[in-house]
Amino acid sequence: MSDSQWRLEVDRHTCISSGMCAGIAPDHFELEGDGSHPLADVVDQDESVIDAAESCPVEAIKVFAVANGDLVAPKD
């Protein structure tokens, strides 16, 4: 793991299955019956992941820096 990787989390209780994340970042998120989930827990940095997290209408997606655990997205 390196400074250029992010950890993805989707709060399944908050997720409303809007499908925005899977539409914006289909290489990183998949929509299933009970909501979205990341295809991998740790990914290389990709701007589409940030766009997906910031586009989620209920902010169910969190993106953290692997190196230090800082929240990368969504930003207030």
All heavy atoms as a GROMACS GRO file, in nm:
protein
  562
    1MET      N    1   0.085  -0.119   0.000
    1MET     CA    2   0.000   0.000   0.000
    1MET      C    3   0.088   0.123   0.000
    1MET      O    4   0.192   0.125   0.062
    1MET     CB    5  -0.091  -0.002   0.122
    1MET     CG    6  -0.194  -0.112   0.116
    1MET     SD    7  -0.316  -0.093   0.243
    1MET     CE    8  -0.369  -0.261   0.257
    2SER      N    9   0.039   0.226  -0.068
    2SER     CA   10   0.123   0.344  -0.082
    2SER      C   11   0.041   0.471  -0.060
    2SER      O   12  -0.078   0.467  -0.034
    2SER     CB   13   0.184   0.347  -0.222
    2SER     OG   14   0.083   0.376  -0.317
    3ASP      N   15   0.111   0.584  -0.071
    3ASP     CA   16   0.047   0.714  -0.053
    3ASP      C   17  -0.055   0.743  -0.162
    3ASP      O   18  -0.135   0.834  -0.149
    3ASP     CB   19   0.153   0.826  -0.054
    3ASP     CG   20   0.241   0.820   0.069
    3ASP    OD1   21   0.205   0.752   0.167
    3ASP    OD2   22   0.347   0.884   0.068
    4SER      N   23  -0.051   0.666  -0.269
    4SER     CA   24  -0.139   0.695  -0.381
    4SER      C   25  -0.265   0.607  -0.381
    4SER      O   26  -0.331   0.594  -0.482
    4SER     CB   27  -0.064   0.677  -0.513
    4SER     OG   28  -0.024   0.542  -0.527
    5GLN      N   29  -0.296   0.548  -0.265
    5GLN     CA   30  -0.413   0.462  -0.259
    5GLN      C   31  -0.518   0.516  -0.163
    5GLN      O   32  -0.487   0.586  -0.067
    5GLN     CB   33  -0.374   0.320  -0.218
    5GLN     CG   34  -0.295   0.250  -0.326
    5GLN     CD   35  -0.268   0.105  -0.290
    5GLN    OE1   36  -0.221   0.076  -0.182
    5GLN    NE2   37  -0.299   0.016  -0.383
    6TRP      N   38  -0.642   0.481  -0.192
    6TRP     CA   39  -0.756   0.522  -0.110
    6TRP      C   40  -0.833   0.399  -0.063
    6TRP      O   41  -0.838   0.298  -0.132
    6TRP     CB   42  -0.851   0.609  -0.190
    6TRP     CG   43  -0.797   0.744  -0.227
    6TRP    CD1   44  -0.703   0.817  -0.160
    6TRP    CD2   45  -0.836   0.824  -0.337
    6TRP    NE1   46  -0.681   0.936  -0.223
    6TRP    CE2   47  -0.763   0.944  -0.333
    6TRP    CE3   48  -0.928   0.806  -0.441
    6TRP    CZ2   49  -0.778   1.045  -0.426
    6TRP    CZ3   50  -0.943   0.908  -0.534
    6TRP    CH2   51  -0.869   1.025  -0.526
    7ARG      N   52  -0.894   0.411   0.055
    7ARG     CA   53  -0.982   0.307   0.108
    7ARG      C   54  -1.126   0.356   0.092
    7ARG      O   55  -1.159   0.468   0.127
    7ARG     CB   56  -0.950   0.282   0.255
    7ARG     CG   57  -1.033   0.172   0.320
    7ARG     CD   58  -0.982   0.138   0.459
    7ARG     NE   59  -0.955   0.252   0.542
    7ARG     CZ   60  -1.047   0.316   0.615
    7ARG    NH1   61  -1.173   0.275   0.615
    7ARG    NH2   62  -1.013   0.420   0.689
    8LEU      N   63  -1.212   0.270   0.038
    8LEU     CA   64  -1.350   0.306   0.011
    8LEU      C   65  -1.442   0.238   0.111
    8LEU      O   66  -1.425   0.121   0.144
    8LEU     CB   67  -1.392   0.261  -0.129
    8LEU     CG   68  -1.302   0.305  -0.244
    8LEU    CD1   69  -1.357   0.251  -0.375
    8LEU    CD2   70  -1.289   0.455  -0.248
    9GLU      N   71  -1.541   0.314   0.158
    9GLU     CA   72  -1.643   0.259   0.247
    9GLU      C   73  -1.779   0.308   0.199
    9GLU      O   74  -1.794   0.424   0.160
    9GLU     CB   75  -1.623   0.307   0.390
    9GLU     CG   76  -1.501   0.250   0.458
    9GLU     CD   77  -1.488   0.297   0.602
    9GLU    OE1   78  -1.579   0.366   0.654
    9GLU    OE2   79  -1.385   0.265   0.664
   10VAL      N   80  -1.877   0.218   0.204
   10VAL     CA   81  -2.016   0.256   0.176
   10VAL      C   82  -2.098   0.215   0.297
   10VAL      O   83  -2.098   0.099   0.338
   10VAL     CB   84  -2.071   0.185   0.050
   10VAL    CG1   85  -2.219   0.219   0.031
   10VAL    CG2   86  -1.992   0.225  -0.073
   11ASP      N   87  -2.166   0.313   0.356
   11ASP     CA   88  -2.255   0.285   0.469
   11ASP      C   89  -2.384   0.227   0.413
   11ASP      O   90  -2.467   0.300   0.358
   11ASP     CB   91  -2.282   0.412   0.548
   11ASP     CG   92  -2.367   0.388   0.672
   11ASP    OD1   93  -2.442   0.288   0.676
   11ASP    OD2   94  -2.359   0.469   0.765
   12ARG      N   95  -2.400   0.096   0.426
   12ARG     CA   96  -2.515   0.028   0.366
   12ARG      C   97  -2.648   0.070   0.430
   12ARG      O   98  -2.753   0.057   0.370
   12ARG     CB   99  -2.497  -0.124   0.375
   12ARG     CG  100  -2.372  -0.176   0.303
   12ARG     CD  101  -2.378  -0.161   0.151
   12ARG     NE  102  -2.460  -0.259   0.088
   12ARG     CZ  103  -2.417  -0.370   0.032
   12ARG    NH1  104  -2.289  -0.398   0.032
   12ARG    NH2  105  -2.500  -0.454  -0.025
   13HIS      N  106  -2.643   0.119   0.554
   13HIS     CA  107  -2.765   0.163   0.621
   13HIS      C  108  -2.810   0.300   0.571
   13HIS      O  109  -2.928   0.332   0.573
   13HIS     CB  110  -2.746   0.165   0.773
   13HIS     CG  111  -2.715   0.031   0.830
   13HIS    ND1  112  -2.807  -0.072   0.834
   13HIS    CD2  113  -2.601  -0.019   0.882
   13HIS    CE1  114  -2.750  -0.178   0.888
   13HIS    NE2  115  -2.625  -0.149   0.917
   14THR      N  116  -2.714   0.379   0.525
   14THR     CA  117  -2.744   0.514   0.474
   14THR      C  118  -2.777   0.511   0.325
   14THR      O  119  -2.860   0.588   0.278
   14THR     CB  120  -2.623   0.606   0.498
   14THR    OG1  121  -2.594   0.609   0.638
   14THR    CG2  122  -2.652   0.748   0.450
   15CYS      N  123  -2.715   0.420   0.251
   15CYS     CA  124  -2.731   0.411   0.106
   15CYS      C  125  -2.879   0.394   0.067
   15CYS      O  126  -2.950   0.313   0.126
   15CYS     CB  127  -2.650   0.293   0.054
   15CYS     SG  128  -2.663   0.269  -0.125
   16ILE      N  129  -2.921   0.473  -0.032
   16ILE     CA  130  -3.059   0.465  -0.082
   16ILE      C  131  -3.066   0.404  -0.222
   16ILE      O  132  -3.168   0.412  -0.288
   16ILE     CB  133  -3.128   0.603  -0.080
   16ILE    CG1  134  -3.054   0.702  -0.170
   16ILE    CG2  135  -3.143   0.655   0.062
   16ILE    CD1  136  -3.127   0.832  -0.194
   17SER      N  137  -2.956   0.346  -0.266
   17SER     CA  138  -2.949   0.279  -0.397
   17SER      C  139  -2.984   0.372  -0.514
   17SER      O  140  -3.052   0.331  -0.607
   17SER     CB  141  -3.041   0.156  -0.399
   17SER     OG  142  -3.006   0.065  -0.300
   18SER      N  143  -2.935   0.495  -0.508
   18SER     CA  144  -2.962   0.589  -0.618
   18SER      C  145  -2.890   0.547  -0.746
   18SER      O  146  -2.933   0.581  -0.855
   18SER     CB  147  -2.919   0.731  -0.579
   18SER     OG  148  -2.778   0.744  -0.583
   19GLY      N  149  -2.778   0.476  -0.732
   19GLY     CA  150  -2.702   0.432  -0.848
   19GLY      C  151  -2.606   0.535  -0.902
   19GLY      O  152  -2.538   0.510  -1.001
   20MET      N  153  -2.599   0.652  -0.839
   20MET     CA  154  -2.509   0.757  -0.887
   20MET      C  155  -2.364   0.708  -0.890
   20MET      O  156  -2.293   0.732  -0.987
   20MET     CB  157  -2.518   0.880  -0.796
   20MET     CG  158  -2.652   0.952  -0.801
   20MET     SD  159  -2.678   1.043  -0.954
   20MET     CE  160  -2.558   1.173  -0.936
   21CYS      N  161  -2.321   0.640  -0.785
   21CYS     CA  162  -2.182   0.596  -0.777
   21CYS      C  163  -2.147   0.497  -0.888
   21CYS      O  164  -2.042   0.509  -0.952
   21CYS     CB  165  -2.153   0.537  -0.640
   21CYS     SG  166  -2.258   0.397  -0.596
   22ALA      N  167  -2.235   0.402  -0.910
   22ALA     CA  168  -2.210   0.302  -1.015
   22ALA      C  169  -2.213   0.366  -1.153
   22ALA      O  170  -2.142   0.323  -1.244
   22ALA     CB  171  -2.312   0.189  -1.006
   23GLY      N  172  -2.294   0.469  -1.170
   23GLY     CA  173  -2.299   0.540  -1.297
   23GLY      C  174  -2.175   0.624  -1.323
   23GLY      O  175  -2.126   0.632  -1.435
   24ILE      N  176  -2.124   0.686  -1.217
   24ILE     CA  177  -2.008   0.775  -1.229
   24ILE      C  178  -1.877   0.697  -1.228
   24ILE      O  179  -1.784   0.729  -1.301
   24ILE     CB  180  -2.009   0.879  -1.114
   24ILE    CG1  181  -2.127   0.975  -1.133
   24ILE    CG2  182  -1.878   0.955  -1.106
   24ILE    CD1  183  -2.153   1.065  -1.015
   25ALA      N  184  -1.869   0.594  -1.144
   25ALA     CA  185  -1.745   0.518  -1.130
   25ALA      C  186  -1.774   0.368  -1.136
   25ALA      O  187  -1.756   0.296  -1.038
   25ALA     CB  188  -1.677   0.554  -0.998
   26PRO      N  189  -1.816   0.319  -1.253
   26PRO     CA  190  -1.853   0.177  -1.264
   26PRO      C  191  -1.737   0.081  -1.242
   26PRO      O  192  -1.760  -0.036  -1.212
   26PRO     CB  193  -1.906   0.167  -1.407
   26PRO     CG  194  -1.844   0.280  -1.481
   26PRO     CD  195  -1.830   0.390  -1.379
   27ASP      N  196  -1.614   0.128  -1.252
   27ASP     CA  197  -1.498   0.043  -1.225
   27ASP      C  198  -1.475   0.025  -1.075
   27ASP      O  199  -1.393  -0.057  -1.035
   27ASP     CB  200  -1.372   0.101  -1.288
   27ASP     CG  201  -1.377   0.097  -1.440
   27ASP    OD1  202  -1.454   0.016  -1.496
   27ASP    OD2  203  -1.303   0.176  -1.503
   28HIS      N  204  -1.546   0.103  -0.994
   28HIS     CA  205  -1.521   0.103  -0.850
   28HIS      C  206  -1.642   0.068  -0.764
   28HIS      O  207  -1.626   0.028  -0.648
   28HIS     CB  208  -1.466   0.238  -0.806
   28HIS     CG  209  -1.335   0.270  -0.871
   28HIS    ND1  210  -1.217   0.207  -0.838
   28HIS    CD2  211  -1.304   0.356  -0.971
   28HIS    CE1  212  -1.119   0.254  -0.913
   28HIS    NE2  213  -1.169   0.344  -0.995
   29PHE      N  214  -1.764   0.086  -0.817
   29PHE     CA  215  -1.885   0.061  -0.739
   29PHE      C  216  -1.985  -0.023  -0.817
   29PHE      O  217  -1.993  -0.013  -0.939
   29PHE     CB  218  -1.953   0.194  -0.699
   29PHE     CG  219  -1.869   0.279  -0.611
   29PHE    CD1  220  -1.792   0.380  -0.665
   29PHE    CD2  221  -1.865   0.258  -0.474
   29PHE    CE1  222  -1.712   0.460  -0.584
   29PHE    CE2  223  -1.785   0.336  -0.392
   29PHE     CZ  224  -1.708   0.438  -0.448
   30GLU      N  225  -2.061  -0.104  -0.742
   30GLU     CA  226  -2.164  -0.187  -0.802
   30GLU      C  227  -2.290  -0.176  -0.717
   30GLU      O  228  -2.283  -0.174  -0.594
   30GLU     CB  229  -2.115  -0.331  -0.805
   30GLU     CG  230  -2.210  -0.427  -0.870
   30GLU     CD  231  -2.151  -0.567  -0.879
   30GLU    OE1  232  -2.138  -0.632  -0.774
   30GLU    OE2  233  -2.117  -0.608  -0.991
   31LEU      N  234  -2.404  -0.168  -0.783
   31LEU     CA  235  -2.532  -0.160  -0.714
   31LEU      C  236  -2.591  -0.299  -0.704
   31LEU      O  237  -2.601  -0.370  -0.804
   31LEU     CB  238  -2.625  -0.067  -0.792
   31LEU     CG  239  -2.744  -0.010  -0.718
   31LEU    CD1  240  -2.699   0.071  -0.597
   31LEU    CD2  241  -2.825   0.078  -0.811
   32GLU      N  242  -2.627  -0.337  -0.583
   32GLU     CA  243  -2.693  -0.465  -0.559
   32GLU      C  244  -2.828  -0.438  -0.495
   32GLU      O  245  -2.863  -0.323  -0.469
   32GLU     CB  246  -2.607  -0.553  -0.467
   32GLU     CG  247  -2.483  -0.604  -0.533
   32GLU     CD  248  -2.408  -0.702  -0.446
   32GLU    OE1  249  -2.412  -0.691  -0.322
   32GLU    OE2  250  -2.345  -0.790  -0.503
   33GLY      N  251  -2.900  -0.543  -0.466
   33GLY     CA  252  -3.035  -0.528  -0.411
   33GLY      C  253  -3.045  -0.441  -0.288
   33GLY      O  254  -3.138  -0.363  -0.273
   34ASP      N  255  -2.947  -0.453  -0.199
   34ASP     CA  256  -2.955  -0.378  -0.073
   34ASP      C  257  -2.867  -0.254  -0.073
   34ASP      O  258  -2.839  -0.197   0.032
   34ASP     CB  259  -2.922  -0.468   0.046
   34ASP     CG  260  -2.780  -0.526   0.036
   34ASP    OD1  261  -2.721  -0.520  -0.072
   34ASP    OD2  262  -2.732  -0.576   0.139
   35GLY      N  263  -2.820  -0.211  -0.187
   35GLY     CA  264  -2.741  -0.089  -0.195
   35GLY      C  265  -2.612  -0.108  -0.273
   35GLY      O  266  -2.588  -0.211  -0.334
   36SER      N  267  -2.530  -0.006  -0.265
   36SER     CA  268  -2.403  -0.004  -0.338
   36SER      C  269  -2.294  -0.066  -0.253
   36SER      O  270  -2.301  -0.069  -0.130
   36SER     CB  271  -2.367   0.141  -0.369
   36SER     OG  272  -2.238   0.149  -0.424
   37HIS      N  273  -2.191  -0.114  -0.320
   37HIS     CA  274  -2.070  -0.156  -0.250
   37HIS      C  275  -1.950  -0.135  -0.341
   37HIS      O  276  -1.961  -0.140  -0.463
   37HIS     CB  277  -2.080  -0.302  -0.202
   37HIS     CG  278  -2.070  -0.402  -0.312
   37HIS    ND1  279  -2.179  -0.445  -0.383
   37HIS    CD2  280  -1.964  -0.469  -0.364
   37HIS    CE1  281  -2.140  -0.532  -0.474
   37HIS    NE2  282  -2.010  -0.549  -0.464
   38PRO      N  283  -1.834  -0.108  -0.278
   38PRO     CA  284  -1.712  -0.092  -0.359
   38PRO      C  285  -1.668  -0.227  -0.413
   38PRO      O  286  -1.683  -0.329  -0.347
   38PRO     CB  287  -1.611  -0.034  -0.261
   38PRO     CG  288  -1.661  -0.069  -0.125
   38PRO     CD  289  -1.809  -0.084  -0.137
   39LEU      N  290  -1.614  -0.228  -0.534
   39LEU     CA  291  -1.563  -0.351  -0.593
   39LEU      C  292  -1.432  -0.393  -0.528
   39LEU      O  293  -1.396  -0.510  -0.533
   39LEU     CB  294  -1.545  -0.333  -0.744
   39LEU     CG  295  -1.676  -0.308  -0.821
   39LEU    CD1  296  -1.647  -0.283  -0.968
   39LEU    CD2  297  -1.771  -0.425  -0.804
   40ALA      N  298  -1.361  -0.298  -0.467
   40ALA     CA  299  -1.238  -0.326  -0.393
   40ALA      C  300  -1.233  -0.231  -0.275
   40ALA      O  301  -1.278  -0.116  -0.285
   40ALA     CB  302  -1.116  -0.307  -0.482
   41ASP      N  303  -1.180  -0.278  -0.163
   41ASP     CA  304  -1.171  -0.193  -0.044
   41ASP      C  305  -1.064  -0.085  -0.059
   41ASP      O  306  -1.078   0.025  -0.006
   41ASP     CB  307  -1.142  -0.276   0.080
   41ASP     CG  308  -1.258  -0.368   0.118
   41ASP    OD1  309  -1.373  -0.333   0.086
   41ASP    OD2  310  -1.233  -0.473   0.177
   42VAL      N  311  -0.956  -0.119  -0.129
   42VAL     CA  312  -0.846  -0.025  -0.150
   42VAL      C  313  -0.824  -0.011  -0.300
   42VAL      O  314  -0.817  -0.110  -0.372
   42VAL     CB  315  -0.717  -0.074  -0.080
   42VAL    CG1  316  -0.600   0.017  -0.114
   42VAL    CG2  317  -0.737  -0.081   0.070
   43VAL      N  318  -0.817   0.116  -0.345
   43VAL     CA  319  -0.801   0.143  -0.488
   43VAL      C  320  -0.692   0.247  -0.509
   43VAL      O  321  -0.660   0.324  -0.418
   43VAL     CB  322  -0.932   0.194  -0.552
   43VAL    CG1  323  -1.042   0.091  -0.538
   43VAL    CG2  324  -0.976   0.328  -0.493
   44ASP      N  325  -0.636   0.249  -0.629
   44ASP     CA  326  -0.546   0.358  -0.667
   44ASP      C  327  -0.630   0.484  -0.683
   44ASP      O  328  -0.748   0.478  -0.717
   44ASP     CB  329  -0.474   0.325  -0.798
   44ASP     CG  330  -0.373   0.212  -0.782
   44ASP    OD1  331  -0.320   0.194  -0.671
   44ASP    OD2  332  -0.348   0.142  -0.881
   45GLN      N  333  -0.569   0.597  -0.659
   45GLN     CA  334  -0.641   0.724  -0.671
   45GLN      C  335  -0.702   0.737  -0.809
   45GLN      O  336  -0.637   0.709  -0.910
   45GLN     CB  337  -0.549   0.842  -0.643
   45GLN     CG  338  -0.507   0.850  -0.498
   45GLN     CD  339  -0.421   0.972  -0.470
   45GLN    OE1  340  -0.401   1.059  -0.554
   45GLN    NE2  341  -0.368   0.977  -0.350
   46ASP      N  342  -0.828   0.781  -0.810
   46ASP     CA  343  -0.902   0.797  -0.936
   46ASP      C  344  -1.007   0.905  -0.911
   46ASP      O  345  -1.088   0.894  -0.819
   46ASP     CB  346  -0.968   0.665  -0.973
   46ASP     CG  347  -1.042   0.670  -1.106
   46ASP    OD1  348  -1.088   0.779  -1.147
   46ASP    OD2  349  -1.056   0.564  -1.169
   47GLU      N  350  -1.003   1.009  -0.991
   47GLU     CA  351  -1.094   1.122  -0.972
   47GLU      C  352  -1.241   1.080  -0.977
   47GLU      O  353  -1.326   1.141  -0.912
   47GLU     CB  354  -1.066   1.231  -1.076
   47GLU     CG  355  -1.126   1.365  -1.044
   47GLU     CD  356  -1.075   1.426  -0.913
   47GLU    OE1  357  -0.957   1.408  -0.878
   47GLU    OE2  358  -1.156   1.494  -0.846
   48SER      N  359  -1.273   0.973  -1.049
   48SER     CA  360  -1.412   0.930  -1.057
   48SER      C  361  -1.464   0.883  -0.920
   48SER      O  362  -1.583   0.894  -0.892
   48SER     CB  363  -1.430   0.819  -1.162
   48SER     OG  364  -1.368   0.699  -1.122
   49VAL      N  365  -1.375   0.832  -0.835
   49VAL     CA  366  -1.415   0.790  -0.700
   49VAL      C  367  -1.457   0.912  -0.618
   49VAL      O  368  -1.557   0.909  -0.546
   49VAL     CB  369  -1.299   0.714  -0.631
   49VAL    CG1  370  -1.330   0.690  -0.484
   49VAL    CG2  371  -1.271   0.583  -0.703
   50ILE      N  372  -1.382   1.020  -0.631
   50ILE     CA  373  -1.416   1.145  -0.562
   50ILE      C  374  -1.550   1.197  -0.614
   50ILE      O  375  -1.638   1.236  -0.535
   50ILE     CB  376  -1.307   1.253  -0.584
   50ILE    CG1  377  -1.174   1.205  -0.528
   50ILE    CG2  378  -1.349   1.386  -0.524
   50ILE    CD1  379  -1.168   1.185  -0.380
   51ASP      N  380  -1.567   1.197  -0.746
   51ASP     CA  381  -1.693   1.243  -0.805
   51ASP      C  382  -1.810   1.161  -0.754
   51ASP      O  383  -1.916   1.215  -0.723
   51ASP     CB  384  -1.687   1.236  -0.958
   51ASP     CG  385  -1.588   1.334  -1.018
   51ASP    OD1  386  -1.547   1.430  -0.948
   51ASP    OD2  387  -1.552   1.316  -1.135
   52ALA      N  388  -1.792   1.029  -0.744
   52ALA     CA  389  -1.899   0.942  -0.697
   52ALA      C  390  -1.934   0.973  -0.552
   52ALA      O  391  -2.052   0.983  -0.516
   52ALA     CB  392  -1.858   0.796  -0.712
   53ALA      N  393  -1.833   0.989  -0.467
   53ALA     CA  394  -1.857   1.017  -0.325
   53ALA      C  395  -1.928   1.151  -0.308
   53ALA      O  396  -2.020   1.164  -0.227
   53ALA     CB  397  -1.726   1.016  -0.247
   54GLU      N  398  -1.886   1.251  -0.386
   54GLU     CA  399  -1.945   1.384  -0.372
   54GLU      C  400  -2.082   1.393  -0.438
   54GLU      O  401  -2.160   1.482  -0.407
   54GLU     CB  402  -1.848   1.489  -0.426
   54GLU     CG  403  -1.725   1.498  -0.338
   54GLU     CD  404  -1.624   1.602  -0.381
   54GLU    OE1  405  -1.634   1.652  -0.495
   54GLU    OE2  406  -1.534   1.632  -0.302
   55SER      N  407  -2.114   1.300  -0.527
   55SER     CA  408  -2.244   1.300  -0.594
   55SER      C  409  -2.349   1.219  -0.520
   55SER      O  410  -2.468   1.230  -0.550
   55SER     CB  411  -2.230   1.245  -0.736
   55SER     OG  412  -2.146   1.328  -0.813
   56CYS      N  413  -2.307   1.139  -0.424
   56CYS     CA  414  -2.402   1.056  -0.349
   56CYS      C  415  -2.499   1.148  -0.275
   56CYS      O  416  -2.457   1.232  -0.196
   56CYS     CB  417  -2.328   0.967  -0.249
   56CYS     SG  418  -2.439   0.866  -0.149
   57PRO      N  419  -2.630   1.132  -0.299
   57PRO     CA  420  -2.728   1.225  -0.239
   57PRO      C  421  -2.738   1.214  -0.087
   57PRO      O  422  -2.783   1.310  -0.022
   57PRO     CB  423  -2.860   1.186  -0.305
   57PRO     CG  424  -2.840   1.050  -0.360
   57PRO     CD  425  -2.693   1.036  -0.389
   58VAL      N  426  -2.692   1.104  -0.029
   58VAL     CA  427  -2.700   1.089   0.117
   58VAL      C  428  -2.562   1.074   0.182
   58VAL      O  429  -2.550   1.041   0.299
   58VAL     CB  430  -2.791   0.970   0.156
   58VAL    CG1  431  -2.935   0.998   0.118
   58VAL    CG2  432  -2.743   0.841   0.094
   59GLU      N  433  -2.455   1.100   0.104
   59GLU     CA  434  -2.317   1.092   0.151
   59GLU      C  435  -2.287   0.958   0.219
   59GLU      O  436  -2.224   0.953   0.324
   59GLU     CB  437  -2.283   1.210   0.243
   59GLU     CG  438  -2.284   1.342   0.170
   59GLU     CD  439  -2.228   1.456   0.252
   59GLU    OE1  440  -2.207   1.441   0.374
   59GLU    OE2  441  -2.205   1.563   0.193
   60ALA      N  442  -2.332   0.849   0.156
   60ALA     CA  443  -2.308   0.716   0.210
   60ALA      C  444  -2.166   0.666   0.180
   60ALA      O  445  -2.119   0.573   0.243
   60ALA     CB  446  -2.410   0.617   0.154
   61ILE      N  447  -2.099   0.730   0.084
   61ILE     CA  448  -1.964   0.687   0.043
   61ILE      C  449  -1.860   0.774   0.111
   61ILE      O  450  -1.869   0.897   0.109
   61ILE     CB  451  -1.947   0.700  -0.109
   61ILE    CG1  452  -2.050   0.614  -0.181
   61ILE    CG2  453  -1.805   0.664  -0.151
   61ILE    CD1  454  -2.059   0.643  -0.330
   62LYS      N  455  -1.761   0.709   0.169
   62LYS     CA  456  -1.647   0.780   0.228
   62LYS      C  457  -1.520   0.728   0.163
   62LYS      O  458  -1.504   0.608   0.140
   62LYS     CB  459  -1.639   0.756   0.379
   62LYS     CG  460  -1.765   0.795   0.455
   62LYS     CD  461  -1.780   0.943   0.466
   62LYS     CE  462  -1.895   0.978   0.560
   62LYS     NZ  463  -1.992   1.066   0.503
   63VAL      N  464  -1.429   0.820   0.132
   63VAL     CA  465  -1.300   0.788   0.071
   63VAL      C  466  -1.192   0.836   0.168
   63VAL      O  467  -1.191   0.953   0.206
   63VAL     CB  468  -1.283   0.856  -0.066
   63VAL    CG1  469  -1.150   0.817  -0.128
   63VAL    CG2  470  -1.399   0.822  -0.158
   64PHE      N  471  -1.105   0.744   0.208
   64PHE     CA  472  -0.999   0.776   0.303
   64PHE      C  473  -0.863   0.750   0.241
   64PHE      O  474  -0.847   0.656   0.163
   64PHE     CB  475  -1.010   0.688   0.428
   64PHE     CG  476  -1.138   0.705   0.505
   64PHE    CD1  477  -1.246   0.620   0.482
   64PHE    CD2  478  -1.151   0.805   0.599
   64PHE    CE1  479  -1.364   0.635   0.552
   64PHE    CE2  480  -1.269   0.820   0.670
   64PHE     CZ  481  -1.376   0.736   0.646
   65ALA      N  482  -0.764   0.832   0.277
   65ALA     CA  483  -0.626   0.808   0.235
   65ALA      C  484  -0.573   0.687   0.311
   65ALA      O  485  -0.586   0.682   0.433
   65ALA     CB  486  -0.539   0.930   0.262
   66VAL      N  487  -0.517   0.590   0.242
   66VAL     CA  488  -0.462   0.471   0.306
   66VAL      C  489  -0.346   0.509   0.398
   66VAL      O  490  -0.333   0.457   0.508
   66VAL     CB  491  -0.419   0.366   0.202
   66VAL    CG1  492  -0.336   0.256   0.266
   66VAL    CG2  493  -0.540   0.306   0.133
   67ALA      N  494  -0.263   0.602   0.353
   67ALA     CA  495  -0.140   0.636   0.424
   67ALA      C  496  -0.165   0.689   0.566
   67ALA      O  497  -0.095   0.652   0.660
   67ALA     CB  498  -0.059   0.737   0.344
   68ASN      N  499  -0.267   0.775   0.580
   68ASN     CA  500  -0.286   0.838   0.711
   68ASN      C  501  -0.430   0.832   0.764
   68ASN      O  502  -0.457   0.882   0.873
   68ASN     CB  503  -0.239   0.984   0.707
   68ASN     CG  504  -0.309   1.065   0.601
   68ASN    OD1  505  -0.413   1.025   0.550
   68ASN    ND2  506  -0.253   1.180   0.567
   69GLY      N  507  -0.521   0.776   0.687
   69GLY     CA  508  -0.659   0.765   0.732
   69GLY      C  509  -0.742   0.890   0.717
   69GLY      O  510  -0.857   0.894   0.759
   70ASP      N  511  -0.686   0.995   0.660
   70ASP     CA  512  -0.759   1.121   0.642
   70ASP      C  513  -0.876   1.103   0.546
   70ASP      O  514  -0.864   1.030   0.447
   70ASP     CB  515  -0.668   1.232   0.588
   70ASP     CG  516  -0.571   1.286   0.692
   70ASP    OD1  517  -0.586   1.250   0.812
   70ASP    OD2  518  -0.482   1.362   0.654
   71LEU      N  519  -0.985   1.174   0.573
   71LEU     CA  520  -1.100   1.174   0.483
   71LEU      C  521  -1.066   1.254   0.359
   71LEU      O  522  -1.026   1.370   0.368
   71LEU     CB  523  -1.222   1.233   0.553
   71LEU     CG  524  -1.350   1.239   0.471
   71LEU    CD1  525  -1.403   1.099   0.444
   71LEU    CD2  526  -1.456   1.322   0.543
   72VAL      N  527  -1.079   1.191   0.243
   72VAL     CA  528  -1.051   1.256   0.115
   72VAL      C  529  -1.180   1.312   0.056
   72VAL      O  530  -1.182   1.421   0.001
   72VAL     CB  531  -0.985   1.156   0.017
   72VAL    CG1  532  -0.965   1.218  -0.120
   72VAL    CG2  533  -0.854   1.104   0.073
   73ALA      N  534  -1.289   1.237   0.069
   73ALA     CA  535  -1.419   1.280   0.015
   73ALA      C  536  -1.529   1.206   0.090
   73ALA      O  537  -1.509   1.096   0.138
   73ALA     CB  538  -1.425   1.251  -0.134
   74PRO      N  539  -1.646   1.264   0.101
   74PRO     CA  540  -1.682   1.396   0.050
   74PRO      C  541  -1.631   1.506   0.143
   74PRO      O  542  -1.617   1.486   0.263
   74PRO     CB  543  -1.835   1.394   0.050
   74PRO     CG  544  -1.871   1.300   0.161
   74PRO     CD  545  -1.759   1.196   0.162
   75LYS      N  546  -1.604   1.619   0.084
   75LYS     CA  547  -1.560   1.737   0.160
   75LYS      C  548  -1.680   1.830   0.176
   75LYS      O  549  -1.764   1.838   0.088
   75LYS     CB  550  -1.448   1.812   0.087
   75LYS     CG  551  -1.319   1.733   0.078
   75LYS     CD  552  -1.250   1.728   0.210
   75LYS     CE  553  -1.111   1.668   0.193
   75LYS     NZ  554  -1.039   1.656   0.317
   76ASP      N  555  -1.684   1.897   0.289
   76ASP     CA  556  -1.794   1.993   0.313
   76ASP      C  557  -1.778   2.117   0.229
   76ASP      O  558  -1.673   2.155   0.190
   76ASP     CB  559  -1.799   2.032   0.461
   76ASP     CG  560  -1.846   1.915   0.547
   76ASP    OD1  561  -1.920   1.830   0.495
   76ASP    OD2  562  -1.807   1.910   0.664
   0.00000   0.00000   0.00000
